[in-house]
Amino acid sequence: MQQQVGPQKLLQQLRAEAPRYASLLPALPRLLHDYLSQRPTDLRREISALLAEQKRTNRLLQGLIYSGIGFVLGLLVMQWVVRMRL
């Protein structure tokens, strides 16, 4: 088990990946800048879409709740009317 996930395996994998990391590190600041400058507009769009969907869902749930309350009140009123006539 130690040979598969232990500290020696970690060091071995780091040594194997070191050339890849060495070529990636110089490009990291540019990649980070591109990512950070691009993300806010995408996030704003996604958040706006999520908010619109949330508002739509809230309206549907309110309609269902009000319909359920109206149905129950109608049943209660009908029960009261039927009992008053008897």
GULUMGU-882161 format. One record per residue: x, y, z of N, C-alpha, C in turn; residue number from 1; residue in three letters. Coordinates in Angstrom, 1 decimal, decimal comma, padded with zeros to 4 digits, always signed. Example, Ala and Ser with C-alpha at 12.3 -4.5 7.8 and 13.67 -1.06 7.14 Angstrom:
2
<pt <+013,2; -005,7; +007,8>; <+012,3; -004,5; +007,8>; <+013,2; -003,3; +007,8>; 1; ala>
<pt <+012,8; -002,2; +007,1>; <+013,7; -001,1; +007,1>; <+012,9; +000,0; +007,9>; 2; ser>
This chain:
86
<pt <+000,8; -001,2; +000,0>; <+000,0; +000,0; +000,0>; <+000,9; +001,3; +000,0>; 1; met>
<pt <+001,9; +001,3; +000,8>; <+002,8; +002,4; +000,9>; <+003,5; +002,7; -000,5>; 2; gln>
<pt <+003,7; +001,6; -001,3>; <+004,3; +001,8; -002,6>; <+003,4; +002,5; -003,6>; 3; gln>
<pt <+002,1; +002,3; -003,3>; <+001,1; +002,9; -004,3>; <+000,7; +004,3; -003,9>; 4; gln>
<pt <+000,6; +004,7; -002,7>; <+000,2; +006,0; -002,3>; <+001,0; +006,7; -001,2>; 5; val>
<pt <+002,1; +006,1; -000,9>; <+003,0; +006,7; +000,1>; <+003,8; +007,9; -000,3>; 6; gly>
<pt <+004,7; +008,4; +000,6>; <+005,5; +009,5; +000,3>; <+006,5; +009,2; -000,8>; 7; pro>
<pt <+007,0; +008,0; -000,9>; <+008,0; +007,7; -001,9>; <+007,3; +007,7; -003,3>; 8; gln>
<pt <+006,1; +007,3; -003,4>; <+005,4; +007,3; -004,7>; <+005,1; +008,8; -005,1>; 9; lys>
<pt <+004,8; +009,6; -004,1>; <+004,6; +011,1; -004,4>; <+005,9; +011,7; -004,9>; 10; leu>
<pt <+007,0; +011,4; -004,3>; <+008,3; +012,0; -004,8>; <+008,6; +011,5; -006,2>; 11; leu>
<pt <+008,4; +010,2; -006,4>; <+008,6; +009,6; -007,7>; <+007,8; +010,3; -008,8>; 12; gln>
<pt <+006,5; +010,5; -008,5>; <+005,6; +011,2; -009,5>; <+006,0; +012,6; -009,7>; 13; gln>
<pt <+006,4; +013,3; -008,6>; <+006,9; +014,7; -008,8>; <+008,1; +014,8; -009,7>; 14; leu>
<pt <+009,1; +013,8; -009,5>; <+010,3; +013,8; -010,4>; <+009,9; +013,5; -011,8>; 15; arg>
<pt <+008,9; +012,6; -012,0>; <+008,5; +012,3; -013,4>; <+007,8; +013,5; -014,0>; 16; ala>
<pt <+007,1; +014,3; -013,3>; <+006,3; +015,4; -013,8>; <+007,1; +016,7; -013,8>; 17; glu>
<pt <+008,3; +016,8; -013,3>; <+009,1; +018,0; -013,1>; <+009,3; +018,7; -014,5>; 18; ala>
<pt <+009,7; +018,0; -015,6>; <+009,9; +018,7; -016,8>; <+008,6; +019,4; -017,3>; 19; pro>
<pt <+007,5; +018,8; -017,1>; <+006,2; +019,4; -017,5>; <+005,9; +020,6; -016,7>; 20; arg>
<pt <+006,1; +020,6; -015,4>; <+005,9; +021,7; -014,5>; <+006,9; +022,9; -014,9>; 21; tyr>
<pt <+008,1; +022,5; -015,2>; <+009,1; +023,6; -015,6>; <+008,6; +024,3; -016,8>; 22; ala>
<pt <+008,0; +023,7; -017,8>; <+007,5; +024,4; -019,0>; <+006,2; +025,1; -018,7>; 23; ser>
<pt <+005,5; +024,7; -017,7>; <+004,2; +025,3; -017,5>; <+004,3; +026,5; -016,6>; 24; leu>
<pt <+005,3; +026,5; -015,7>; <+005,4; +027,7; -014,8>; <+005,6; +029,0; -015,4>; 25; leu>
<pt <+006,4; +029,2; -016,5>; <+006,5; +030,5; -017,1>; <+005,2; +031,0; -017,7>; 26; pro>
<pt <+004,3; +030,2; -018,1>; <+003,1; +030,6; -018,7>; <+002,0; +030,8; -017,7>; 27; ala>
<pt <+002,2; +030,4; -016,5>; <+001,2; +030,5; -015,5>; <+000,6; +031,9; -015,2>; 28; leu>
<pt <+001,5; +032,9; -015,1>; <+000,9; +034,3; -014,9>; <+000,0; +034,8; -016,0>; 29; pro>
<pt <+000,4; +034,5; -017,2>; <-000,4; +034,9; -018,4>; <-001,8; +034,1; -018,4>; 30; arg>
<pt <-001,7; +032,8; -018,1>; <-002,9; +032,0; -018,1>; <-003,8; +032,5; -017,0>; 31; leu>
<pt <-003,3; +032,8; -015,8>; <-004,1; +033,3; -014,7>; <-004,7; +034,6; -015,0>; 32; leu>
<pt <-004,0; +035,5; -015,6>; <-004,5; +036,8; -016,0>; <-005,7; +036,6; -017,0>; 33; his>
<pt <-005,5; +035,8; -018,0>; <-006,5; +035,6; -019,0>; <-007,8; +035,0; -018,4>; 34; asp>
<pt <-007,6; +034,1; -017,5>; <-008,7; +033,4; -016,8>; <-009,5; +034,5; -015,9>; 35; tyr>
<pt <-008,7; +035,2; -015,2>; <-009,4; +036,2; -014,3>; <-010,1; +037,3; -015,0>; 36; leu>
<pt <-009,5; +037,8; -016,2>; <-010,1; +038,9; -016,9>; <-011,3; +038,4; -017,7>; 37; ser>
<pt <-011,4; +037,1; -018,0>; <-012,5; +036,6; -018,8>; <-013,6; +036,1; -018,0>; 38; gln>
<pt <-013,4; +035,6; -016,8>; <-014,4; +035,0; -016,0>; <-015,6; +035,9; -015,5>; 39; arg>
<pt <-015,3; +037,1; -015,1>; <-016,4; +037,9; -014,5>; <-017,6; +038,1; -015,5>; 40; pro>
<pt <-017,3; +038,3; -016,8>; <-018,4; +038,5; -017,7>; <-019,2; +037,2; -017,9>; 41; thr>
<pt <-018,5; +036,0; -017,9>; <-019,2; +034,8; -018,0>; <-020,0; +034,5; -016,8>; 42; asp>
<pt <-019,4; +034,8; -015,6>; <-020,1; +034,6; -014,4>; <-021,3; +035,4; -014,2>; 43; leu>
<pt <-021,2; +036,7; -014,7>; <-022,4; +037,6; -014,6>; <-023,5; +037,0; -015,4>; 44; arg>
<pt <-023,2; +036,6; -016,6>; <-024,2; +036,0; -017,5>; <-024,9; +034,8; -016,9>; 45; arg>
<pt <-024,0; +033,9; -016,3>; <-024,6; +032,7; -015,7>; <-025,4; +033,0; -014,5>; 46; glu>
<pt <-024,9; +034,0; -013,7>; <-025,7; +034,4; -012,5>; <-027,0; +035,0; -012,8>; 47; ile>
<pt <-027,0; +035,8; -013,9>; <-028,3; +036,4; -014,3>; <-029,2; +035,4; -014,8>; 48; ser>
<pt <-028,7; +034,4; -015,5>; <-029,6; +033,3; -016,0>; <-030,2; +032,5; -014,8>; 49; ala>
<pt <-029,3; +032,2; -013,8>; <-029,7; +031,5; -012,6>; <-030,8; +032,3; -011,8>; 50; leu>
<pt <-030,6; +033,6; -011,7>; <-031,5; +034,4; -011,0>; <-032,9; +034,5; -011,7>; 51; leu>
<pt <-032,9; +034,6; -013,0>; <-034,1; +034,6; -013,8>; <-034,8; +033,2; -013,6>; 52; ala>
<pt <-034,1; +032,1; -013,6>; <-034,7; +030,8; -013,4>; <-035,3; +030,7; -012,0>; 53; glu>
<pt <-034,5; +031,2; -011,0>; <-035,0; +031,2; -009,6>; <-036,3; +032,0; -009,4>; 54; gln>
<pt <-036,3; +033,2; -010,0>; <-037,6; +034,0; -009,9>; <-038,7; +033,2; -010,6>; 55; lys>
<pt <-038,5; +032,6; -011,7>; <-039,6; +031,8; -012,4>; <-040,0; +030,7; -011,5>; 56; arg>
<pt <-039,1; +030,0; -010,9>; <-039,4; +028,9; -010,0>; <-040,2; +029,4; -008,8>; 57; thr>
<pt <-039,8; +030,5; -008,2>; <-040,5; +031,1; -007,1>; <-041,9; +031,5; -007,4>; 58; asn>
<pt <-042,1; +032,0; -008,6>; <-043,5; +032,4; -009,0>; <-044,4; +031,1; -009,2>; 59; arg>
<pt <-043,8; +030,1; -009,8>; <-044,5; +028,8; -009,9>; <-044,9; +028,2; -008,6>; 60; leu>
<pt <-044,0; +028,2; -007,6>; <-044,2; +027,7; -006,3>; <-045,3; +028,5; -005,6>; 61; leu>
<pt <-045,2; +029,8; -005,7>; <-046,2; +030,7; -005,1>; <-047,6; +030,4; -005,6>; 62; gln>
<pt <-047,7; +030,2; -007,0>; <-048,9; +029,9; -007,6>; <-049,5; +028,5; -007,1>; 63; gly>
<pt <-048,6; +027,5; -006,9>; <-049,0; +026,2; -006,4>; <-049,5; +026,4; -004,9>; 64; leu>
<pt <-048,8; +027,1; -004,2>; <-049,2; +027,3; -002,7>; <-050,5; +028,0; -002,6>; 65; ile>
<pt <-050,7; +029,1; -003,4>; <-051,9; +029,8; -003,3>; <-053,1; +029,0; -003,8>; 66; tyr>
<pt <-052,8; +028,2; -004,9>; <-053,9; +027,3; -005,4>; <-054,3; +026,3; -004,3>; 67; ser>
<pt <-053,3; +025,7; -003,7>; <-053,6; +024,7; -002,6>; <-054,3; +025,3; -001,5>; 68; gly>
<pt <-053,9; +026,5; -001,0>; <-054,6; +027,2; +000,1>; <-056,1; +027,5; -000,4>; 69; ile>
<pt <-056,2; +028,0; -001,6>; <-057,6; +028,3; -002,1>; <-058,5; +027,0; -002,1>; 70; gly>
<pt <-057,9; +025,9; -002,6>; <-058,6; +024,6; -002,6>; <-059,0; +024,2; -001,3>; 71; phe>
<pt <-058,1; +024,2; -000,3>; <-058,5; +023,8; +001,1>; <-059,5; +024,8; +001,7>; 72; val>
<pt <-059,4; +026,1; +001,5>; <-060,4; +027,0; +002,0>; <-061,8; +026,7; +001,3>; 73; leu>
<pt <-061,7; +026,4; +000,0>; <-063,0; +026,1; -000,7>; <-063,6; +024,9; -000,1>; 74; gly>
<pt <-062,8; +023,8; +000,2>; <-063,4; +022,6; +000,8>; <-064,0; +022,9; +002,2>; 75; leu>
<pt <-063,3; +023,8; +003,0>; <-063,8; +024,1; +004,3>; <-065,1; +024,9; +004,2>; 76; leu>
<pt <-065,2; +025,8; +003,3>; <-066,4; +026,6; +003,1>; <-067,5; +025,7; +002,7>; 77; val>
<pt <-067,3; +024,8; +001,8>; <-068,3; +023,9; +001,3>; <-068,8; +023,0; +002,4>; 78; met>
<pt <-067,9; +022,5; +003,3>; <-068,3; +021,7; +004,4>; <-069,1; +022,5; +005,4>; 79; gln>
<pt <-068,8; +023,8; +005,6>; <-069,5; +024,6; +006,5>; <-070,9; +024,9; +005,9>; 80; trp>
<pt <-071,0; +025,1; +004,6>; <-072,3; +025,4; +003,9>; <-073,2; +024,1; +004,0>; 81; val>
<pt <-072,6; +023,0; +003,8>; <-073,4; +021,7; +003,8>; <-073,9; +021,4; +005,2>; 82; val>
<pt <-073,1; +021,7; +006,2>; <-073,5; +021,4; +007,6>; <-074,5; +022,4; +008,1>; 83; arg>
<pt <-074,5; +023,6; +007,6>; <-075,4; +024,7; +008,0>; <-076,8; +024,4; +007,5>; 84; met>
<pt <-076,9; +023,8; +006,3>; <-078,2; +023,5; +005,7>; <-078,8; +022,3; +006,2>; 85; arg>
<pt <-078,0; +021,4; +006,8>; <-078,6; +020,2; +007,4>; <-079,1; +020,5; +008,8>; 86; leu>
